[in-house]
Amino acid sequence: MNILMVTNLRSGFGDSGLYEYVRELGSHRAEVTLRFLHEGADLQHLLRDAREYARVVAVGGDGTVSGVAYALRDTGIPVLPYPAGTANLIARNLGIPLDPAGLAFATLAGRTITIDLGELSISPRGGHGVRRQGFSIAAGAGFDAQLMEAAQPLKATLGEGAYIIGALQNLVPTVSRFRLNLDGHVVETEGIAVLLMNLARIQFDIAVTHGADAQDGLLEVVVLKPTSPAGLLPAVWAALLDQLRDHPARPGLEIHTAASIEVFADPRLPLEYDGELLDATTPFSARVLPRAATFIVSEESPLPRDDFGADGDGPEM
């Protein structure tokens, strides 16, 4: 079996067990081609011959994994999200193993699922035209982007704790008036952020919404209504209760669903996707790409799986 591995040199803050993973693959006679994603690298060029490989492994954080999945959208090429970032939310949502041996076994077994991707259309600052960006977990405008910006320099040392510091540094976030065009239906509201959710679980295993389904062709559109991070605590508490029993209420959150979305904000707000800041502000538009991504998962995945990957091979044990 031949495997293409794309590794983001800037992701993570420690040893992700990559050598053990590659050695485990090699012990089962897999051949691995390793390419590095660095600043200025062309991801499309790194994936130029991806169809010639049985698997593609995206090594890095959620932004790296989403970039690879979006570049390979609608191809059916199986992608393993190797968790080498800070939060690794895609791997957590999909039930991917976190140990090198478990990751190698999942890669070789090739069990897959197909999920929706989101696609943003934005206008970069100081630029011309429209840029499109795919996302797997969530994209948003406002407080979430401000939190990501504050956390960025601390992620290498504090890991997920950087997001808590980021929240403490933004105790008075900008309140904006929103006009949302949701599949042709206009909603006017206000809050500190708008989130477009595809996969529900974010940092600290908190499910932002109760009904997000990454296989239904829709995004959950979530408006954060409280005017301070403290006002979000009831919603966080409800999300934590979800881990003990069914608790659908999310106080302080206004939730809609749509497949095609336009977001206008006054004042304008910064944007982010899957933990990555974008050099753009509102307004922006988004749409769902139904079942566009094919991810390799383990038997423990909480989402419905396909039978096998492209070749149906399993590891030779």
C-alpha positions as CSV (number, residue, x, y, z in Angstrom):
1,M,0.0,0.0,0.0
2,N,1.3,3.4,-0.9
3,I,0.5,6.4,1.4
4,L,1.1,10.1,0.8
5,M,1.8,12.1,4.0
6,V,1.6,15.9,4.0
7,T,3.1,17.3,7.2
8,N,2.7,20.9,8.5
9,L,6.0,21.9,10.0
10,R,4.4,24.7,12.0
11,S,1.7,22.6,13.8
12,G,1.7,21.4,17.4
13,F,4.0,22.0,20.3
14,G,5.7,18.6,20.9
15,D,6.4,15.1,19.7
16,S,3.3,13.8,17.9
17,G,4.6,10.3,17.7
18,L,5.0,10.6,13.9
19,Y,8.1,8.4,13.7
20,E,6.4,5.6,15.6
21,Y,3.4,5.9,13.3
22,V,5.5,5.7,10.1
23,R,7.5,2.7,11.5
24,E,4.3,0.9,12.3
25,L,3.1,1.5,8.8
26,G,6.4,0.2,7.4
27,S,6.2,-2.9,9.5
28,H,3.0,-3.8,7.6
29,R,4.8,-3.2,4.2
30,A,3.3,0.2,3.5
31,E,5.3,2.7,1.5
32,V,5.2,6.3,2.7
33,T,5.9,9.4,0.7
34,L,6.5,12.4,3.0
35,R,6.0,16.0,1.8
36,F,6.3,19.1,4.0
37,L,3.8,22.0,4.2
38,H,5.7,25.1,5.2
39,E,5.0,28.8,4.9
40,G,4.6,29.7,1.2
41,A,4.2,26.1,0.1
42,D,1.5,25.3,-2.5
43,L,-0.8,22.6,-1.1
44,Q,-2.3,21.9,-4.5
45,H,1.2,21.1,-5.8
46,L,1.9,18.8,-2.8
47,L,-1.3,16.9,-3.6
48,R,-0.8,16.9,-7.4
49,D,-0.7,13.1,-7.7
50,A,-2.9,12.2,-4.7
51,R,-5.0,9.9,-6.9
52,E,-2.0,7.6,-7.3
53,Y,-2.0,6.8,-3.5
54,A,-4.3,4.6,-1.5
55,R,-4.4,7.0,1.4
56,V,-3.5,10.6,2.2
57,V,-2.4,11.5,5.7
58,A,-2.8,15.1,6.8
59,V,-0.4,15.7,9.7
60,G,-1.1,18.9,11.6
61,G,-3.8,20.9,13.3
62,D,-7.4,21.3,12.2
63,G,-6.6,24.0,9.6
64,T,-4.1,21.7,7.9
65,V,-6.6,18.8,7.9
66,S,-9.4,21.0,6.5
67,G,-7.0,22.4,3.8
68,V,-6.2,18.9,2.6
69,A,-9.8,17.7,2.8
70,Y,-11.0,20.7,0.8
71,A,-8.3,20.4,-1.8
72,L,-9.4,16.7,-2.3
73,R,-13.1,17.4,-2.0
74,D,-15.4,15.2,-4.0
75,T,-12.5,12.9,-5.1
76,G,-13.3,10.1,-2.7
77,I,-9.6,9.9,-1.7
78,P,-9.4,8.7,1.9
79,V,-7.8,11.3,4.3
80,L,-6.5,10.4,7.7
81,P,-6.5,13.5,10.1
82,Y,-3.3,12.8,12.0
83,P,-3.7,14.8,15.3
84,A,-0.5,16.9,15.5
85,G,-2.0,20.3,16.4
86,T,-3.2,22.0,19.5
87,A,-6.9,21.0,19.8
88,N,-7.2,18.3,17.1
89,L,-11.0,18.7,17.0
90,I,-11.6,16.9,13.7
91,A,-9.9,13.8,15.1
92,R,-11.9,14.1,18.3
93,N,-15.2,14.6,16.5
94,L,-14.6,11.6,14.2
95,G,-13.3,9.3,17.0
96,I,-9.8,9.0,15.6
97,P,-7.3,7.2,17.8
98,L,-4.7,9.4,19.3
99,D,-1.9,6.9,19.7
100,P,0.6,6.1,16.8
101,A,-0.2,2.4,16.7
102,G,-4.0,3.0,16.7
103,L,-3.6,5.6,14.0
104,A,-1.5,3.2,11.9
105,F,-4.1,0.4,12.3
106,A,-6.9,2.8,11.3
107,T,-4.9,3.9,8.2
108,L,-4.3,0.4,7.0
109,A,-7.8,-0.8,7.7
110,G,-9.2,2.0,5.6
111,R,-12.7,2.3,7.1
112,T,-14.1,5.6,5.9
113,I,-17.0,8.1,6.4
114,T,-18.1,10.9,4.1
115,I,-19.1,14.2,5.7
116,D,-20.1,17.6,4.6
117,L,-17.6,20.5,4.3
118,G,-18.4,24.2,4.6
119,E,-17.1,26.6,2.0
120,L,-16.5,30.3,2.8
121,S,-16.4,33.1,0.2
122,I,-14.5,36.1,1.5
123,S,-12.9,39.3,0.2
124,P,-9.3,39.5,1.6
125,R,-8.3,42.9,3.1
126,G,-6.7,45.1,0.5
127,G,-7.2,42.6,-2.2
128,H,-9.5,42.1,-5.1
129,G,-11.9,39.3,-6.1
130,V,-13.2,36.5,-3.9
131,R,-11.2,33.8,-2.1
132,R,-12.8,30.5,-1.1
133,Q,-11.9,28.6,2.0
134,G,-13.1,25.2,3.1
135,F,-13.8,24.2,6.7
136,S,-14.6,21.0,8.5
137,I,-15.6,22.0,12.1
138,A,-16.7,25.6,12.1
139,A,-16.2,29.1,10.9
140,G,-17.2,32.3,12.5
141,A,-17.1,36.1,12.8
142,G,-16.5,38.1,16.0
143,F,-15.6,37.0,19.5
144,D,-14.4,33.6,18.4
145,A,-11.9,35.2,15.9
146,Q,-10.8,37.6,18.6
147,L,-10.2,34.7,21.0
148,M,-8.2,32.8,18.4
149,E,-6.0,35.9,17.7
150,A,-5.3,36.3,21.4
151,A,-4.5,32.6,21.9
152,Q,-2.3,32.3,18.9
153,P,1.1,33.2,20.5
154,L,0.3,31.0,23.6
155,K,-0.7,27.8,21.9
156,A,2.9,26.5,21.7
157,T,3.3,26.6,25.4
158,L,-0.2,26.3,26.9
159,G,-2.0,24.1,24.4
160,E,-5.8,24.3,24.8
161,G,-5.3,26.5,27.9
162,A,-4.4,29.3,25.5
163,Y,-8.1,29.7,24.6
164,I,-9.0,30.4,28.2
165,I,-6.3,33.1,28.3
166,G,-7.7,34.4,25.0
167,A,-11.2,34.7,26.5
168,L,-9.8,36.5,29.6
169,Q,-8.1,39.0,27.3
170,N,-11.4,39.7,25.6
171,L,-13.8,40.4,28.5
172,V,-15.6,43.2,26.6
173,P,-16.1,41.8,23.0
174,T,-17.6,43.9,20.2
175,V,-21.4,43.7,20.0
176,S,-22.5,43.8,16.4
177,R,-25.9,44.0,14.6
178,F,-26.2,41.1,12.2
179,R,-28.3,40.5,9.1
180,L,-28.3,36.9,8.1
181,N,-29.6,35.6,4.8
182,L,-30.4,31.9,5.5
183,D,-31.5,30.1,2.3
184,G,-33.3,33.2,1.2
185,H,-34.9,34.0,4.7
186,V,-33.6,37.2,6.3
187,V,-32.9,37.3,10.1
188,E,-31.9,40.4,11.9
189,T,-30.3,40.0,15.3
190,E,-27.3,41.1,17.4
191,G,-24.6,39.5,19.4
192,I,-20.8,39.1,19.8
193,A,-20.3,36.4,17.2
194,V,-21.9,34.2,14.5
195,L,-20.7,30.6,14.2
196,L,-21.3,28.2,11.4
197,M,-21.1,24.7,12.8
198,N,-20.5,21.5,10.9
199,L,-19.1,19.3,13.6
200,A,-20.5,20.1,17.0
201,R,-17.6,19.5,19.4
202,I,-15.1,22.3,20.1
203,Q,-12.4,22.7,22.8
204,F,-12.7,20.8,26.1
205,D,-15.2,18.4,24.4
206,I,-18.0,21.0,24.5
207,A,-20.8,20.5,22.0
208,V,-21.9,24.0,20.9
209,T,-25.2,22.7,19.5
210,H,-27.2,19.7,20.3
211,G,-28.3,18.7,16.8
212,A,-25.3,19.4,14.5
213,D,-25.0,16.7,11.9
214,A,-22.1,16.7,9.5
215,Q,-23.9,14.5,7.1
216,D,-27.3,16.3,6.7
217,G,-26.3,18.9,4.1
218,L,-26.9,21.8,6.6
219,L,-24.9,24.1,8.8
220,E,-26.0,25.2,12.3
221,V,-25.9,29.0,12.4
222,V,-25.3,30.1,16.0
223,V,-25.5,33.7,17.2
224,L,-23.8,34.3,20.6
225,K,-26.2,36.7,22.3
226,P,-24.5,37.5,25.6
227,T,-22.4,40.7,25.6
228,S,-19.5,39.1,27.6
229,P,-17.8,35.8,28.0
230,A,-19.3,35.4,31.4
231,G,-22.8,35.5,29.8
232,L,-21.9,32.3,27.9
233,L,-21.4,30.3,31.1
234,P,-25.0,28.9,31.1
235,A,-24.6,27.6,27.6
236,V,-21.3,26.0,28.6
237,W,-22.8,24.5,31.6
238,A,-25.7,23.0,29.5
239,A,-23.1,21.6,27.1
240,L,-21.2,20.0,30.0
241,L,-24.5,18.4,31.2
242,D,-24.9,16.9,27.8
243,Q,-22.0,14.6,28.7
244,L,-24.1,13.2,31.6
245,R,-27.6,13.2,30.2
246,D,-29.6,14.7,27.3
247,H,-29.7,18.5,27.7
248,P,-30.7,20.2,24.5
249,A,-31.1,23.7,25.8
250,R,-28.4,26.3,25.1
251,P,-29.2,29.5,27.0
252,G,-27.9,32.6,25.3
253,L,-27.5,31.1,21.9
254,E,-29.8,31.8,18.9
255,I,-29.6,28.8,16.6
256,H,-30.7,28.4,12.9
257,T,-30.0,25.9,10.2
258,A,-29.2,26.6,6.5
259,A,-27.3,25.3,3.5
260,S,-26.6,28.8,2.0
261,I,-25.7,31.7,4.2
262,E,-24.8,35.4,4.0
263,V,-23.6,37.3,7.0
264,F,-23.5,41.1,7.3
265,A,-22.3,42.8,10.5
266,D,-22.3,46.4,11.7
267,P,-19.6,47.0,12.9
268,R,-17.5,44.6,10.8
269,L,-16.0,41.7,12.5
270,P,-12.8,39.5,12.0
271,L,-13.2,36.0,10.6
272,E,-11.8,32.5,11.5
273,Y,-12.2,28.9,10.4
274,D,-11.2,25.8,12.2
275,G,-8.9,27.7,14.6
276,E,-7.2,29.7,11.8
277,L,-7.5,33.5,11.4
278,L,-8.5,34.9,8.1
279,D,-7.2,38.1,6.6
280,A,-10.7,39.3,6.0
281,T,-13.8,40.7,7.8
282,T,-17.5,40.5,7.3
283,P,-19.5,40.4,5.1
284,F,-19.0,36.9,3.9
285,S,-21.0,34.0,2.4
286,A,-20.9,30.3,3.0
287,R,-22.4,27.1,1.6
288,V,-22.5,23.4,2.4
289,L,-20.6,20.9,0.1
290,P,-22.6,17.8,0.9
291,R,-20.6,14.6,1.7
292,A,-17.6,16.2,0.0
293,A,-14.9,14.9,2.4
294,T,-13.8,11.3,2.8
295,F,-12.1,10.6,6.2
296,I,-10.5,7.5,7.5
297,V,-11.9,6.5,10.9
298,S,-11.7,3.7,13.4
299,E,-14.4,1.3,14.5
300,E,-15.2,3.6,17.4
301,S,-16.3,6.5,15.2
302,P,-19.6,8.0,16.4
303,L,-20.7,8.7,12.8
304,P,-22.1,6.2,10.3
305,R,-19.3,4.6,8.3
306,D,-18.9,3.3,4.8
307,D,-18.0,-0.3,4.6
308,F,-14.4,0.2,3.6
309,G,-12.1,2.7,1.8
310,A,-11.2,2.7,-1.9
311,D,-9.4,-0.6,-1.9
312,G,-11.0,-2.4,1.1
313,D,-7.5,-3.6,2.3
314,G,-6.9,-4.1,6.0
315,P,-3.6,-4.5,7.8
316,E,-1.7,-7.7,7.7
317,M,-1.5,-8.7,11.3
